[in-house]
């Protein structure tokens, strides 16, 4: 992902959270659903969902829904392997 112009601040803000960085690192190893991510990071599902939404908005994560034991589950994966920031 190449980031430049107005997008730099948006991506930088999304990366400014330790929880979001941990989330990206975790998902770079394996795709996971929200409840598994929450358990691994010792966070609530509501908080993880909010963090995922922020990362999806700037294009760093993508997700899809799959059938689960109790309805559907949201499975997340990284959308990028590398981020290049161009200041000019």
PDB file with one MODEL, atoms N, CA, C and O in Angstrom:
MODEL        1
ATOM      1  N   UNK A   1       0.854  -1.171   0.000  1.00  0.00           N
ATOM      2  CA  UNK A   1       0.000   0.000   0.000  1.00  0.00           C
ATOM      3  C   UNK A   1       0.897   1.230   0.000  1.00  0.00           C
ATOM      4  O   UNK A   1       1.785   1.355   0.844  1.00  0.00           O
ATOM      5  N   UNK A   2       0.671   2.126  -0.932  1.00  0.00           N
ATOM      6  CA  UNK A   2       1.375   3.396  -0.993  1.00  0.00           C
ATOM      7  C   UNK A   2       0.449   4.484  -0.477  1.00  0.00           C
ATOM      8  O   UNK A   2      -0.669   4.644  -0.965  1.00  0.00           O
ATOM      9  N   UNK A   3       0.919   5.225   0.508  1.00  0.00           N
ATOM     10  CA  UNK A   3       0.109   6.254   1.142  1.00  0.00           C
ATOM     11  C   UNK A   3       0.767   7.596   0.894  1.00  0.00           C
ATOM     12  O   UNK A   3       1.969   7.761   1.105  1.00  0.00           O
ATOM     13  N   UNK A   4      -0.039   8.564   0.437  1.00  0.00           N
ATOM     14  CA  UNK A   4       0.498   9.910   0.207  1.00  0.00           C
ATOM     15  C   UNK A   4      -0.604  10.940   0.392  1.00  0.00           C
ATOM     16  O   UNK A   4      -1.784  10.601   0.477  1.00  0.00           O
ATOM     17  N   UNK A   5      -0.207  12.179   0.453  1.00  0.00           N
ATOM     18  CA  UNK A   5      -1.169  13.275   0.573  1.00  0.00           C
ATOM     19  C   UNK A   5      -1.974  13.210   1.854  1.00  0.00           C
ATOM     20  O   UNK A   5      -1.438  12.951   2.931  1.00  0.00           O
ATOM     21  N   UNK A   6      -3.272  13.450   1.721  1.00  0.00           N
ATOM     22  CA  UNK A   6      -4.176  13.493   2.869  1.00  0.00           C
ATOM     23  C   UNK A   6      -4.324  12.140   3.550  1.00  0.00           C
ATOM     24  O   UNK A   6      -4.707  12.075   4.718  1.00  0.00           O
ATOM     25  N   UNK A   7      -4.029  11.068   2.841  1.00  0.00           N
ATOM     26  CA  UNK A   7      -4.175   9.727   3.404  1.00  0.00           C
ATOM     27  C   UNK A   7      -3.115   9.418   4.470  1.00  0.00           C
ATOM     28  O   UNK A   7      -3.339   8.560   5.324  1.00  0.00           O
ATOM     29  N   UNK A   8      -1.968  10.102   4.433  1.00  0.00           N
ATOM     30  CA  UNK A   8      -0.895   9.839   5.400  1.00  0.00           C
ATOM     31  C   UNK A   8      -1.397  10.028   6.824  1.00  0.00           C
ATOM     32  O   UNK A   8      -1.179   9.165   7.675  1.00  0.00           O
ATOM     33  N   UNK A   9      -2.062  11.136   7.094  1.00  0.00           N
ATOM     34  CA  UNK A   9      -2.549  11.419   8.444  1.00  0.00           C
ATOM     35  C   UNK A   9      -3.584  10.388   8.884  1.00  0.00           C
ATOM     36  O   UNK A   9      -3.587   9.973  10.043  1.00  0.00           O
ATOM     37  N   UNK A  10      -4.456   9.973   7.980  1.00  0.00           N
ATOM     38  CA  UNK A  10      -5.489   8.986   8.329  1.00  0.00           C
ATOM     39  C   UNK A  10      -4.875   7.640   8.684  1.00  0.00           C
ATOM     40  O   UNK A  10      -5.269   7.018   9.671  1.00  0.00           O
ATOM     41  N   UNK A  11      -3.910   7.184   7.884  1.00  0.00           N
ATOM     42  CA  UNK A  11      -3.264   5.900   8.148  1.00  0.00           C
ATOM     43  C   UNK A  11      -2.415   5.995   9.417  1.00  0.00           C
ATOM     44  O   UNK A  11      -2.411   5.076  10.236  1.00  0.00           O
ATOM     45  N   UNK A  12      -1.702   7.101   9.575  1.00  0.00           N
ATOM     46  CA  UNK A  12      -0.876   7.279  10.774  1.00  0.00           C
ATOM     47  C   UNK A  12      -1.743   7.262  12.033  1.00  0.00           C
ATOM     48  O   UNK A  12      -1.360   6.678  13.046  1.00  0.00           O
ATOM     49  N   UNK A  13      -2.894   7.894  11.969  1.00  0.00           N
ATOM     50  CA  UNK A  13      -3.804   7.909  13.124  1.00  0.00           C
ATOM     51  C   UNK A  13      -4.308   6.493  13.428  1.00  0.00           C
ATOM     52  O   UNK A  13      -4.420   6.105  14.591  1.00  0.00           O
ATOM     53  N   UNK A  14      -4.607   5.733  12.385  1.00  0.00           N
ATOM     54  CA  UNK A  14      -5.069   4.354  12.578  1.00  0.00           C
ATOM     55  C   UNK A  14      -3.972   3.485  13.195  1.00  0.00           C
ATOM     56  O   UNK A  14      -4.264   2.565  13.959  1.00  0.00           O
ATOM     57  N   UNK A  15      -2.726   3.770  12.868  1.00  0.00           N
ATOM     58  CA  UNK A  15      -1.601   2.995  13.381  1.00  0.00           C
ATOM     59  C   UNK A  15      -1.114   3.479  14.749  1.00  0.00           C
ATOM     60  O   UNK A  15      -0.236   2.858  15.348  1.00  0.00           O
ATOM     61  N   UNK A  16      -1.672   4.572  15.238  1.00  0.00           N
ATOM     62  CA  UNK A  16      -1.208   5.176  16.489  1.00  0.00           C
ATOM     63  C   UNK A  16      -1.659   4.425  17.735  1.00  0.00           C
ATOM     64  O   UNK A  16      -1.220   4.757  18.837  1.00  0.00           O
ATOM     65  N   UNK A  17      -2.508   3.437  17.594  1.00  0.00           N
ATOM     66  CA  UNK A  17      -3.026   2.678  18.731  1.00  0.00           C
ATOM     67  C   UNK A  17      -2.261   1.363  18.894  1.00  0.00           C
ATOM     68  O   UNK A  17      -2.088   0.611  17.935  1.00  0.00           O
ATOM     69  N   UNK A  18      -1.810   1.100  20.111  1.00  0.00           N
ATOM     70  CA  UNK A  18      -1.106  -0.151  20.395  1.00  0.00           C
ATOM     71  C   UNK A  18      -2.003  -1.364  20.118  1.00  0.00           C
ATOM     72  O   UNK A  18      -1.539  -2.382  19.605  1.00  0.00           O
ATOM     73  N   UNK A  19      -3.285  -1.246  20.462  1.00  0.00           N
ATOM     74  CA  UNK A  19      -4.221  -2.350  20.217  1.00  0.00           C
ATOM     75  C   UNK A  19      -4.342  -2.622  18.723  1.00  0.00           C
ATOM     76  O   UNK A  19      -4.333  -3.780  18.306  1.00  0.00           O
ATOM     77  N   UNK A  20      -4.455  -1.578  17.915  1.00  0.00           N
ATOM     78  CA  UNK A  20      -4.581  -1.771  16.460  1.00  0.00           C
ATOM     79  C   UNK A  20      -3.300  -2.358  15.874  1.00  0.00           C
ATOM     80  O   UNK A  20      -3.362  -3.179  14.959  1.00  0.00           O
ATOM     81  N   UNK A  21      -2.145  -1.951  16.386  1.00  0.00           N
ATOM     82  CA  UNK A  21      -0.885  -2.538  15.915  1.00  0.00           C
ATOM     83  C   UNK A  21      -0.813  -4.020  16.270  1.00  0.00           C
ATOM     84  O   UNK A  21      -0.405  -4.838  15.445  1.00  0.00           O
ATOM     85  N   UNK A  22      -1.204  -4.364  17.483  1.00  0.00           N
ATOM     86  CA  UNK A  22      -1.220  -5.768  17.893  1.00  0.00           C
ATOM     87  C   UNK A  22      -2.189  -6.569  17.022  1.00  0.00           C
ATOM     88  O   UNK A  22      -1.903  -7.701  16.632  1.00  0.00           O
ATOM     89  N   UNK A  23      -3.317  -5.972  16.729  1.00  0.00           N
ATOM     90  CA  UNK A  23      -4.330  -6.619  15.895  1.00  0.00           C
ATOM     91  C   UNK A  23      -3.761  -6.915  14.503  1.00  0.00           C
ATOM     92  O   UNK A  23      -3.944  -8.013  13.978  1.00  0.00           O
ATOM     93  N   UNK A  24      -3.079  -5.943  13.912  1.00  0.00           N
ATOM     94  CA  UNK A  24      -2.475  -6.138  12.592  1.00  0.00           C
ATOM     95  C   UNK A  24      -1.403  -7.234  12.627  1.00  0.00           C
ATOM     96  O   UNK A  24      -1.342  -8.077  11.732  1.00  0.00           O
ATOM     97  N   UNK A  25      -0.569  -7.218  13.653  1.00  0.00           N
ATOM     98  CA  UNK A  25       0.471  -8.241  13.778  1.00  0.00           C
ATOM     99  C   UNK A  25      -0.156  -9.628  13.905  1.00  0.00           C
ATOM    100  O   UNK A  25       0.291 -10.578  13.262  1.00  0.00           O
ATOM    101  N   UNK A  26      -1.177  -9.738  14.725  1.00  0.00           N
ATOM    102  CA  UNK A  26      -1.854 -11.013  14.932  1.00  0.00           C
ATOM    103  C   UNK A  26      -2.460 -11.529  13.626  1.00  0.00           C
ATOM    104  O   UNK A  26      -2.322 -12.706  13.293  1.00  0.00           O
ATOM    105  N   UNK A  27      -3.127 -10.645  12.895  1.00  0.00           N
ATOM    106  CA  UNK A  27      -3.779 -11.057  11.651  1.00  0.00           C
ATOM    107  C   UNK A  27      -2.793 -11.272  10.505  1.00  0.00           C
ATOM    108  O   UNK A  27      -3.134 -11.908   9.508  1.00  0.00           O
ATOM    109  N   UNK A  28      -1.583 -10.753  10.636  1.00  0.00           N
ATOM    110  CA  UNK A  28      -0.589 -11.009   9.594  1.00  0.00           C
ATOM    111  C   UNK A  28      -0.134 -12.471   9.633  1.00  0.00           C
ATOM    112  O   UNK A  28       0.400 -12.990   8.653  1.00  0.00           O
ATOM    113  N   UNK A  29      -0.353 -13.128  10.779  1.00  0.00           N
ATOM    114  CA  UNK A  29       0.010 -14.538  10.930  1.00  0.00           C
ATOM    115  C   UNK A  29      -1.118 -15.470  10.516  1.00  0.00           C
ATOM    116  O   UNK A  29      -0.874 -16.541   9.960  1.00  0.00           O
ATOM    117  N   UNK A  30      -2.378 -15.055  10.793  1.00  0.00           N
ATOM    118  CA  UNK A  30      -3.513 -15.945  10.554  1.00  0.00           C
ATOM    119  C   UNK A  30      -4.814 -15.142  10.559  1.00  0.00           C
ATOM    120  O   UNK A  30      -4.980 -14.245  11.385  1.00  0.00           O
ATOM    121  N   UNK A  31      -5.729 -15.453   9.656  1.00  0.00           N
ATOM    122  CA  UNK A  31      -7.056 -14.835   9.666  1.00  0.00           C
ATOM    123  C   UNK A  31      -7.814 -15.328  10.890  1.00  0.00           C
ATOM    124  O   UNK A  31      -7.711 -16.496  11.263  1.00  0.00           O
ATOM    125  N   UNK A  32      -8.579 -14.431  11.515  1.00  0.00           N
ATOM    126  CA  UNK A  32      -9.322 -14.805  12.721  1.00  0.00           C
ATOM    127  C   UNK A  32     -10.648 -14.079  12.782  1.00  0.00           C
ATOM    128  O   UNK A  32     -10.846 -13.038  12.155  1.00  0.00           O
ATOM    129  N   UNK A  33     -11.565 -14.667  13.565  1.00  0.00           N
ATOM    130  CA  UNK A  33     -12.832 -13.992  13.796  1.00  0.00           C
ATOM    131  C   UNK A  33     -12.700 -13.076  15.015  1.00  0.00           C
ATOM    132  O   UNK A  33     -11.756 -13.185  15.797  1.00  0.00           O
ATOM    133  N   UNK A  34     -13.664 -12.180  15.152  1.00  0.00           N
ATOM    134  CA  UNK A  34     -13.624 -11.140  16.175  1.00  0.00           C
ATOM    135  C   UNK A  34     -13.492 -11.730  17.579  1.00  0.00           C
ATOM    136  O   UNK A  34     -12.715 -11.215  18.383  1.00  0.00           O
ATOM    137  N   UNK A  35     -14.223 -12.787  17.891  1.00  0.00           N
ATOM    138  CA  UNK A  35     -14.164 -13.341  19.244  1.00  0.00           C
ATOM    139  C   UNK A  35     -12.792 -13.941  19.550  1.00  0.00           C
ATOM    140  O   UNK A  35     -12.316 -13.831  20.680  1.00  0.00           O
ATOM    141  N   UNK A  36     -12.159 -14.563  18.583  1.00  0.00           N
ATOM    142  CA  UNK A  36     -10.810 -15.104  18.799  1.00  0.00           C
ATOM    143  C   UNK A  36      -9.791 -13.992  18.983  1.00  0.00           C
ATOM    144  O   UNK A  36      -8.910 -14.076  19.838  1.00  0.00           O
ATOM    145  N   UNK A  37      -9.922 -12.947  18.170  1.00  0.00           N
ATOM    146  CA  UNK A  37      -9.017 -11.804  18.293  1.00  0.00           C
ATOM    147  C   UNK A  37      -9.151 -11.201  19.695  1.00  0.00           C
ATOM    148  O   UNK A  37      -8.151 -10.920  20.355  1.00  0.00           O
ATOM    149  N   UNK A  38     -10.388 -11.007  20.137  1.00  0.00           N
ATOM    150  CA  UNK A  38     -10.647 -10.425  21.453  1.00  0.00           C
ATOM    151  C   UNK A  38     -10.013 -11.275  22.553  1.00  0.00           C
ATOM    152  O   UNK A  38      -9.410 -10.737  23.481  1.00  0.00           O
ATOM    153  N   UNK A  39     -10.143 -12.576  22.454  1.00  0.00           N
ATOM    154  CA  UNK A  39      -9.564 -13.468  23.462  1.00  0.00           C
ATOM    155  C   UNK A  39      -8.036 -13.393  23.452  1.00  0.00           C
ATOM    156  O   UNK A  39      -7.405 -13.328  24.507  1.00  0.00           O
ATOM    157  N   UNK A  40      -7.450 -13.403  22.262  1.00  0.00           N
ATOM    158  CA  UNK A  40      -5.986 -13.352  22.145  1.00  0.00           C
ATOM    159  C   UNK A  40      -5.415 -12.050  22.692  1.00  0.00           C
ATOM    160  O   UNK A  40      -4.354 -12.045  23.317  1.00  0.00           O
ATOM    161  N   UNK A  41      -6.122 -10.941  22.456  1.00  0.00           N
ATOM    162  CA  UNK A  41      -5.621  -9.628  22.877  1.00  0.00           C
ATOM    163  C   UNK A  41      -6.173  -9.200  24.237  1.00  0.00           C
ATOM    164  O   UNK A  41      -5.895  -8.097  24.709  1.00  0.00           O
ATOM    165  N   UNK A  42      -6.957 -10.080  24.861  1.00  0.00           N
ATOM    166  CA  UNK A  42      -7.543  -9.790  26.169  1.00  0.00           C
ATOM    167  C   UNK A  42      -8.355  -8.485  26.150  1.00  0.00           C
ATOM    168  O   UNK A  42      -8.208  -7.627  27.021  1.00  0.00           O
ATOM    169  N   UNK A  43      -9.204  -8.369  25.142  1.00  0.00           N
ATOM    170  CA  UNK A  43     -10.058  -7.190  24.941  1.00  0.00           C
ATOM    171  C   UNK A  43     -11.500  -7.667  24.779  1.00  0.00           C
ATOM    172  O   UNK A  43     -11.754  -8.854  24.573  1.00  0.00           O
ATOM    173  N   UNK A  44     -12.433  -6.729  24.873  1.00  0.00           N
ATOM    174  CA  UNK A  44     -13.828  -7.080  24.627  1.00  0.00           C
ATOM    175  C   UNK A  44     -14.070  -7.169  23.122  1.00  0.00           C
ATOM    176  O   UNK A  44     -13.355  -6.557  22.330  1.00  0.00           O
ATOM    177  N   UNK A  45     -15.084  -7.938  22.742  1.00  0.00           N
ATOM    178  CA  UNK A  45     -15.439  -8.031  21.322  1.00  0.00           C
ATOM    179  C   UNK A  45     -15.887  -6.680  20.786  1.00  0.00           C
ATOM    180  O   UNK A  45     -15.616  -6.345  19.633  1.00  0.00           O
ATOM    181  N   UNK A  46     -16.573  -5.900  21.622  1.00  0.00           N
ATOM    182  CA  UNK A  46     -17.032  -4.569  21.197  1.00  0.00           C
ATOM    183  C   UNK A  46     -15.841  -3.671  20.875  1.00  0.00           C
ATOM    184  O   UNK A  46     -15.861  -2.958  19.871  1.00  0.00           O
ATOM    185  N   UNK A  47     -14.808  -3.695  21.709  1.00  0.00           N
ATOM    186  CA  UNK A  47     -13.630  -2.868  21.456  1.00  0.00           C
ATOM    187  C   UNK A  47     -12.901  -3.336  20.206  1.00  0.00           C
ATOM    188  O   UNK A  47     -12.488  -2.515  19.388  1.00  0.00           O
ATOM    189  N   UNK A  48     -12.740  -4.634  20.052  1.00  0.00           N
ATOM    190  CA  UNK A  48     -12.055  -5.161  18.866  1.00  0.00           C
ATOM    191  C   UNK A  48     -12.836  -4.805  17.602  1.00  0.00           C
ATOM    192  O   UNK A  48     -12.236  -4.453  16.586  1.00  0.00           O
ATOM    193  N   UNK A  49     -14.156  -4.892  17.652  1.00  0.00           N
ATOM    194  CA  UNK A  49     -14.980  -4.521  16.494  1.00  0.00           C
ATOM    195  C   UNK A  49     -14.768  -3.058  16.121  1.00  0.00           C
ATOM    196  O   UNK A  49     -14.689  -2.720  14.941  1.00  0.00           O
ATOM    197  N   UNK A  50     -14.678  -2.197  17.122  1.00  0.00           N
ATOM    198  CA  UNK A  50     -14.443  -0.773  16.864  1.00  0.00           C
ATOM    199  C   UNK A  50     -13.064  -0.554  16.244  1.00  0.00           C
ATOM    200  O   UNK A  50     -12.917   0.258  15.331  1.00  0.00           O
ATOM    201  N   UNK A  51     -12.058  -1.271  16.733  1.00  0.00           N
ATOM    202  CA  UNK A  51     -10.703  -1.138  16.193  1.00  0.00           C
ATOM    203  C   UNK A  51     -10.632  -1.659  14.759  1.00  0.00           C
ATOM    204  O   UNK A  51      -9.953  -1.077  13.913  1.00  0.00           O
ATOM    205  N   UNK A  52     -11.329  -2.745  14.496  1.00  0.00           N
ATOM    206  CA  UNK A  52     -11.374  -3.316  13.144  1.00  0.00           C
ATOM    207  C   UNK A  52     -11.998  -2.321  12.179  1.00  0.00           C
ATOM    208  O   UNK A  52     -11.506  -2.136  11.066  1.00  0.00           O
ATOM    209  N   UNK A  53     -13.073  -1.686  12.600  1.00  0.00           N
ATOM    210  CA  UNK A  53     -13.761  -0.710  11.753  1.00  0.00           C
ATOM    211  C   UNK A  53     -12.814   0.424  11.342  1.00  0.00           C
ATOM    212  O   UNK A  53     -12.829   0.864  10.192  1.00  0.00           O
ATOM    213  N   UNK A  54     -12.000   0.888  12.280  1.00  0.00           N
ATOM    214  CA  UNK A  54     -11.033   1.960  11.995  1.00  0.00           C
ATOM    215  C   UNK A  54     -10.005   1.495  10.970  1.00  0.00           C
ATOM    216  O   UNK A  54      -9.688   2.226  10.032  1.00  0.00           O
ATOM    217  N   UNK A  55      -9.486   0.287  11.145  1.00  0.00           N
ATOM    218  CA  UNK A  55      -8.483  -0.243  10.218  1.00  0.00           C
ATOM    219  C   UNK A  55      -9.077  -0.550   8.842  1.00  0.00           C
ATOM    220  O   UNK A  55      -8.395  -0.402   7.828  1.00  0.00           O
ATOM    221  N   UNK A  56     -10.331  -0.974   8.801  1.00  0.00           N
ATOM    222  CA  UNK A  56     -11.001  -1.224   7.517  1.00  0.00           C
ATOM    223  C   UNK A  56     -11.207   0.091   6.763  1.00  0.00           C
ATOM    224  O   UNK A  56     -11.048   0.147   5.544  1.00  0.00           O
ATOM    225  N   UNK A  57     -11.556   1.132   7.487  1.00  0.00           N
ATOM    226  CA  UNK A  57     -11.853   2.426   6.870  1.00  0.00           C
ATOM    227  C   UNK A  57     -10.653   2.988   6.105  1.00  0.00           C
ATOM    228  O   UNK A  57     -10.824   3.661   5.088  1.00  0.00           O
ATOM    229  N   UNK A  58      -9.433   2.712   6.595  1.00  0.00           N
ATOM    230  CA  UNK A  58      -8.235   3.213   5.906  1.00  0.00           C
ATOM    231  C   UNK A  58      -7.620   2.161   4.976  1.00  0.00           C
ATOM    232  O   UNK A  58      -6.572   2.398   4.374  1.00  0.00           O
ATOM    233  N   UNK A  59      -8.274   0.997   4.862  1.00  0.00           N
ATOM    234  CA  UNK A  59      -7.835  -0.015   3.903  1.00  0.00           C
ATOM    235  C   UNK A  59      -6.756  -0.965   4.391  1.00  0.00           C
ATOM    236  O   UNK A  59      -6.117  -1.633   3.578  1.00  0.00           O
ATOM    237  N   UNK A  60      -6.533  -1.044   5.714  1.00  0.00           N
ATOM    238  CA  UNK A  60      -5.499  -1.936   6.236  1.00  0.00           C
ATOM    239  C   UNK A  60      -6.019  -3.335   6.549  1.00  0.00           C
ATOM    240  O   UNK A  60      -5.245  -4.291   6.600  1.00  0.00           O
ATOM    241  N   UNK A  61      -7.316  -3.452   6.756  1.00  0.00           N
ATOM    242  CA  UNK A  61      -7.954  -4.743   7.028  1.00  0.00           C
ATOM    243  C   UNK A  61      -9.130  -4.940   6.098  1.00  0.00           C
ATOM    244  O   UNK A  61      -9.706  -3.981   5.585  1.00  0.00           O
ATOM    245  N   UNK A  62      -9.476  -6.195   5.889  1.00  0.00           N
ATOM    246  CA  UNK A  62     -10.722  -6.529   5.206  1.00  0.00           C
ATOM    247  C   UNK A  62     -11.357  -7.678   5.959  1.00  0.00           C
ATOM    248  O   UNK A  62     -10.672  -8.416   6.669  1.00  0.00           O
ATOM    249  N   UNK A  63     -12.649  -7.832   5.810  1.00  0.00           N
ATOM    250  CA  UNK A  63     -13.343  -8.892   6.535  1.00  0.00           C
ATOM    251  C   UNK A  63     -14.506  -9.424   5.715  1.00  0.00           C
ATOM    252  O   UNK A  63     -14.964  -8.799   4.758  1.00  0.00           O
ATOM    253  N   UNK A  64     -14.963 -10.586   6.118  1.00  0.00           N
ATOM    254  CA  UNK A  64     -16.136 -11.200   5.507  1.00  0.00           C
ATOM    255  C   UNK A  64     -16.857 -12.006   6.577  1.00  0.00           C
ATOM    256  O   UNK A  64     -16.308 -12.268   7.647  1.00  0.00           O
ATOM    257  N   UNK A  65     -18.072 -12.390   6.282  1.00  0.00           N
ATOM    258  CA  UNK A  65     -18.875 -13.148   7.246  1.00  0.00           C
ATOM    259  C   UNK A  65     -18.957 -14.614   6.835  1.00  0.00           C
ATOM    260  O   UNK A  65     -19.079 -14.942   5.655  1.00  0.00           O
ATOM    261  N   UNK A  66     -18.886 -15.488   7.841  1.00  0.00           N
ATOM    262  CA  UNK A  66     -19.000 -16.930   7.631  1.00  0.00           C
ATOM    263  C   UNK A  66     -19.993 -17.491   8.645  1.00  0.00           C
ATOM    264  O   UNK A  66     -20.187 -16.907   9.712  1.00  0.00           O
ATOM    265  N   UNK A  67     -20.617 -18.610   8.322  1.00  0.00           N
ATOM    266  CA  UNK A  67     -21.501 -19.239   9.321  1.00  0.00           C
ATOM    267  C   UNK A  67     -20.698 -19.654  10.547  1.00  0.00           C
ATOM    268  O   UNK A  67     -19.569 -20.132  10.437  1.00  0.00           O
ATOM    269  N   UNK A  68     -21.299 -19.462  11.714  1.00  0.00           N
ATOM    270  CA  UNK A  68     -20.657 -19.856  12.965  1.00  0.00           C
ATOM    271  C   UNK A  68     -21.583 -20.736  13.771  1.00  0.00           C
ATOM    272  O   UNK A  68     -22.658 -21.111  13.302  1.00  0.00           O
ATOM    273  N   UNK A  69     -21.173 -21.068  14.980  1.00  0.00           N
ATOM    274  CA  UNK A  69     -21.993 -21.921  15.842  1.00  0.00           C
ATOM    275  C   UNK A  69     -23.293 -21.238  16.252  1.00  0.00           C
ATOM    276  O   UNK A  69     -24.332 -21.887  16.375  1.00  0.00           O
ATOM    277  N   UNK A  70     -23.227 -19.935  16.460  1.00  0.00           N
ATOM    278  CA  UNK A  70     -24.404 -19.175  16.915  1.00  0.00           C
ATOM    279  C   UNK A  70     -24.697 -18.035  15.946  1.00  0.00           C
ATOM    280  O   UNK A  70     -24.683 -16.870  16.346  1.00  0.00           O
ATOM    281  N   UNK A  71     -24.956 -18.342  14.713  1.00  0.00           N
ATOM    282  CA  UNK A  71     -25.221 -17.307  13.714  1.00  0.00           C
ATOM    283  C   UNK A  71     -24.025 -17.146  12.800  1.00  0.00           C
ATOM    284  O   UNK A  71     -23.428 -18.133  12.370  1.00  0.00           O
ATOM    285  N   UNK A  72     -23.672 -15.907  12.502  1.00  0.00           N
ATOM    286  CA  UNK A  72     -22.532 -15.650  11.630  1.00  0.00           C
ATOM    287  C   UNK A  72     -21.379 -15.074  12.439  1.00  0.00           C
ATOM    288  O   UNK A  72     -21.570 -14.518  13.520  1.00  0.00           O
ATOM    289  N   UNK A  73     -20.186 -15.220  11.894  1.00  0.00           N
ATOM    290  CA  UNK A  73     -19.015 -14.649  12.543  1.00  0.00           C
ATOM    291  C   UNK A  73     -18.241 -13.823  11.524  1.00  0.00           C
ATOM    292  O   UNK A  73     -18.175 -14.169  10.345  1.00  0.00           O
ATOM    293  N   UNK A  74     -17.664 -12.738  11.995  1.00  0.00           N
ATOM    294  CA  UNK A  74     -16.892 -11.842  11.142  1.00  0.00           C
ATOM    295  C   UNK A  74     -15.437 -12.290  11.182  1.00  0.00           C
ATOM    296  O   UNK A  74     -14.808 -12.292  12.240  1.00  0.00           O
ATOM    297  N   UNK A  75     -14.908 -12.668  10.021  1.00  0.00           N
ATOM    298  CA  UNK A  75     -13.525 -13.125   9.914  1.00  0.00           C
ATOM    299  C   UNK A  75     -12.712 -12.007   9.267  1.00  0.00           C
ATOM    300  O   UNK A  75     -13.095 -11.463   8.231  1.00  0.00           O
ATOM    301  N   UNK A  76     -11.586 -11.672   9.894  1.00  0.00           N
ATOM    302  CA  UNK A  76     -10.764 -10.552   9.443  1.00  0.00           C
ATOM    303  C   UNK A  76      -9.410 -11.029   8.929  1.00  0.00           C
ATOM    304  O   UNK A  76      -8.887 -12.060   9.351  1.00  0.00           O
ATOM    305  N   UNK A  77      -8.864 -10.248   8.009  1.00  0.00           N
ATOM    306  CA  UNK A  77      -7.536 -10.514   7.476  1.00  0.00           C
ATOM    307  C   UNK A  77      -6.886  -9.195   7.080  1.00  0.00           C
ATOM    308  O   UNK A  77      -7.575  -8.209   6.818  1.00  0.00           O
ATOM    309  N   UNK A  78      -5.575  -9.182   7.037  1.00  0.00           N
ATOM    310  CA  UNK A  78      -4.886  -7.964   6.629  1.00  0.00           C
ATOM    311  C   UNK A  78      -5.120  -7.737   5.136  1.00  0.00           C
ATOM    312  O   UNK A  78      -5.221  -8.687   4.359  1.00  0.00           O
ATOM    313  N   UNK A  79      -5.203  -6.486   4.756  1.00  0.00           N
ATOM    314  CA  UNK A  79      -5.404  -6.133   3.353  1.00  0.00           C
ATOM    315  C   UNK A  79      -4.092  -5.745   2.687  1.00  0.00           C
ATOM    316  O   UNK A  79      -4.022  -5.615   1.465  1.00  0.00           O
ATOM    317  N   UNK A  80      -3.054  -5.561   3.495  1.00  0.00           N
ATOM    318  CA  UNK A  80      -1.740  -5.153   2.978  1.00  0.00           C
ATOM    319  C   UNK A  80      -0.637  -5.915   3.695  1.00  0.00           C
ATOM    320  O   UNK A  80      -0.815  -6.376   4.823  1.00  0.00           O
ATOM    321  N   UNK A  81       0.500  -6.041   3.031  1.00  0.00           N
ATOM    322  CA  UNK A  81       1.670  -6.627   3.668  1.00  0.00           C
ATOM    323  C   UNK A  81       2.674  -5.550   4.074  1.00  0.00           C
ATOM    324  O   UNK A  81       3.460  -5.727   5.004  1.00  0.00           O
ATOM    325  N   UNK A  82       2.628  -4.440   3.359  1.00  0.00           N
ATOM    326  CA  UNK A  82       3.598  -3.377   3.567  1.00  0.00           C
ATOM    327  C   UNK A  82       2.906  -2.036   3.353  1.00  0.00           C
ATOM    328  O   UNK A  82       1.997  -1.911   2.533  1.00  0.00           O
ATOM    329  N   UNK A  83       3.360  -1.031   4.113  1.00  0.00           N
ATOM    330  CA  UNK A  83       2.840   0.328   3.956  1.00  0.00           C
ATOM    331  C   UNK A  83       4.007   1.247   3.630  1.00  0.00           C
ATOM    332  O   UNK A  83       4.957   1.358   4.405  1.00  0.00           O
ATOM    333  N   UNK A  84       3.931   1.899   2.487  1.00  0.00           N
ATOM    334  CA  UNK A  84       4.923   2.901   2.100  1.00  0.00           C
ATOM    335  C   UNK A  84       4.299   4.272   2.243  1.00  0.00           C
ATOM    336  O   UNK A  84       3.248   4.547   1.665  1.00  0.00           O
ATOM    337  N   UNK A  85       4.946   5.133   3.013  1.00  0.00           N
ATOM    338  CA  UNK A  85       4.434   6.481   3.212  1.00  0.00           C
ATOM    339  C   UNK A  85       5.305   7.456   2.430  1.00  0.00           C
ATOM    340  O   UNK A  85       6.511   7.557   2.655  1.00  0.00           O
ATOM    341  N   UNK A  86       4.672   8.168   1.512  1.00  0.00           N
ATOM    342  CA  UNK A  86       5.358   9.172   0.707  1.00  0.00           C
ATOM    343  C   UNK A  86       4.987  10.552   1.227  1.00  0.00           C
ATOM    344  O   UNK A  86       3.823  10.949   1.185  1.00  0.00           O
ATOM    345  N   UNK A  87       5.972  11.269   1.710  1.00  0.00           N
ATOM    346  CA  UNK A  87       5.709  12.596   2.293  1.00  0.00           C
ATOM    347  C   UNK A  87       5.594  13.688   1.258  1.00  0.00           C
ATOM    348  O   UNK A  87       5.129  14.785   1.568  1.00  0.00           O
ATOM    349  N   UNK A  88       6.003  13.416   0.044  1.00  0.00           N
ATOM    350  CA  UNK A  88       5.944  14.431  -1.002  1.00  0.00           C
ATOM    351  C   UNK A  88       4.859  14.120  -2.000  1.00  0.00           C
ATOM    352  O   UNK A  88       4.665  14.872  -2.955  1.00  0.00           O
TER     353      UNK A  88
ENDMDL
END
